[in-house]
Amino acid sequence: MELKITNLSKKFGDFTAVDNLNVTMTTGVYGLLGVNGAGKTTLMRMLCTLLKPTSGTIYCDEKDIFSMDGEYRKLLGYLPQEFGFYPEFTIKDYLLYIASLKGIRPIVAKKRVKELVTKVGLQKAVNKKMKNLSGGMKRRVGIAQAMLNDPKILILDEPTAGLDPKGRTDILDQIASLHELGGLTVILVSHSMEDVAKYADRLIVMDHGRIRFDDTPKHVFRHYKTLEEMGLAAPQVTYIAARLREKGWDIPEDITTVDEAKNAILKAVSSLKGGQ
């Protein structure tokens, strides 16, 4: 599956929200970053065909997504940051209702719901009402509804918003597992630099409607000073590693995760002891 964005722009009156973007995405997890107003939401809404571009084209396997109509939506799963639900519905009823809206046949929907509640770890809560769910459980339901039509493209807007560290890890581990099992193209919007450093294969950083970086997390976070100027940041361990280098420690420049930092520090300490 290939998504190709060519000369894509979106204007609202005199304001340009997305400015001549060119990017290609295939199978993998893509982190979409940028401060509020950078153009992320507008880009996502165009990728979901909820907004039409002012100019330019989005292709899915060389077909214009706006000309594909229902054919494209069958390939797409979307989790907005806030999704609506009927509080009195159980998880099962809600997912079956969404499946009906997506045109999934009842016999297929029942099987799919059963599979998904297990995949997202909700099989024991399937008869709980939506109003009684924790924030983490609601996000799991959101991921399940996005996966109902077995999509090849999954767009997730802040899927871990408001969750504690364990809840974030659980949700992102499930997303990574779904990607690995299904070979999906996952577009993940997050304000957590630690999350995207750990889970994304590639980062697309937007600034004033344009792409400033499009590379691996290791390469992008090397430019943490430029990111700061844009109002963004790098993972905390990136700053810790930079301070250690300033003090003369032999620490790589591309540290982005806690495990990498731990291994690099242990190696540096071992080297110092060996030189004594």
Salt bridges, closest charged atoms under 4 A:
ASP19 OD2 - ARG210 NE 2.77
ASP69 OD1 - ARG73 NH2 2.78
GLU71 OE2 - LYS63 NZ 3.19
GLU88 OE1 - LYS129 NZ 2.83
GLU88 OE2 - LYS131 NZ 2.80
GLU115 OE1 - ARG112 NH1 3.31
ASP150 OD1 - ARG112 NH2 3.58
GLU158 OE2 - HIS191 ND1 2.35
ASP170 OD2 - ARG140 NH2 3.44
ASP170 OD2 - LYS166 NZ 2.87
ASP195 OD2 - ARG168 NE 3.04
ASP207 OD1 - HIS208 ND1 2.93
ASP207 OD2 - ARG212 NH1 2.79
ASP214 OD1 - ARG202 NE 2.48
ASP215 OD2 - HIS219 NE2 3.67
ASP254 OD2 - ARG222 NH2 3.95
GLU260 OE2 - LYS218 NZ 2.64
